[in-house]
Amino acid sequence: MILAIERLDQKRNNQFSIEAVYLLETTKYTINCLLTDFTNIPTRYKAAHIFFLPGLTTELSNKLKANIHFQKNLRTFQEFYLNIHPKESNLFVTKNPNSLQVFYNSSCHDLVTKTIIHTARALVDLCVITG
């Protein structure tokens, strides 16, 4: 049952008896907002289920792991895969629509490796999403 959908950076009421599900971008700002919910005693929620959009850095992950109050209330900690955009039932695009131009343009040679990595991640994400 969903009780509410709220922005992390807005004023919210404490809900000591419920578990919160967070879907977050991986930025220092959102990490700081998240930690605020679990730094004050009593914590804002009973527990936390955290799902990050791709891009969680080691630095930000370590910041979360270092917070004892957050760790006590953590139930789920997972990166959520969304590197693809479905267009039709059998068609998707990646977040890099110019990849073909990079692959076939000799003046973009320095971007090829980065684009291959991004494309490979998108394919892996597709496999994870579709099982």
N, C-alpha and C positions, 0 to 999 in steps of 0.2 A: 504494500500500500504506500502510495506517495502522499505525503502530507503537505509538502510545499516545494517549490523551486525558487531558490533565492540566489542573488548575486553574492559572491564571496566578499566583495569590497563594500557592501551596503550594511547598514545597521540591521541586525537580526536579533530575535529573541533567543534566550537560552532554552534548549530543549533537552534537559538532563536525561529523560527517559527513552530517547530515540537514538538510533544509529544514523549517521549522515553518510550520504554517498556524494563524493566530489568528483567532478569531471573538470580537469584543470589544464590550462596551458602551462608549459614549463618555463616560468619566468621567476626571477627573484621576488617580484612583487606578489605573485600568487602564493609562493611558498611562505612568505612572511605573513600574508593574510591567513593562510591555513594554520600556521603555527600559533597565531594569536588565538584561534579557537580552542587550542589545547594547552596553552601555557598558563592561563589563569585557572585558579582552583576555586570553585568547581569548574570543570571544563564545560564548554557550550553544549556538547553532545555526549551521549553515552559512549559512542565508538565511531571510528572513521573507516570508510571504504574509499580508497583513493584510486582514481583512474586518471593517468596522465596522457595527454596528447603526446605524440612522438617528440623526442628531443630532450629528455631528462638528462642533464649532465651529472657527472660524478660529484662535482662541487655541490650542486643543489640536493642530490640524493644524500650526501654526507651530512648536510645541514639538517635534513629531516631525521636522519638516524641518530644524530647527536642530541636531539631533544628527548629527554627521558619521559616527560609527560605525554608527548605525542606518541612515542613508542608503546606506552602502556595502553593507549586507546586504539591503536591501529589494528584493524582486522584484515584489510585487503590493501595491497600496494602493487599496482600493475600499470604497465604502459599500455595504452589503448591504441590500436593500430587504425589509423585513418589516412593513409598516404595515397588512397585512390578515391576517385569520384565516379560512382556508377552513372552511366548515361542511359543505358537500356539493359534488358535482361542479360545480354551476352556481350556488353561493351562497357569498358571503363577507361578512364584516362588518369594519368598520374598528375601530381601537382607541378610537374615540369613539362608544360605543353611544347616547349621548344627543343626537346631532346633530339629530335631527328636533325634539326639544323645544326646542333652541336656535333653530332656524330659524323655528319657529312660535309662539314665546313672546315677546311684545313687551317683557317685562322683561329679556330676555337679549340685547338689541340690541347691547351692547358685546362679546359673544362671537361674533357672527355671522362677522365677517371671519376671526378665528382658526380657527373651525370650517370655513369654506369652504376655507381654505388647507390644513388638515389633510385634508379630504375629497379635495381635488384631488391632494395628494401620494399618498394611498392609491390613487386611480385610476391615477395615473402608475405607481406601484409595481406594480399589477396588470398594466398593459400591459407593463412590463419583464419581469416574472416569466413571463408567458404568451407573450411574444414578439410 
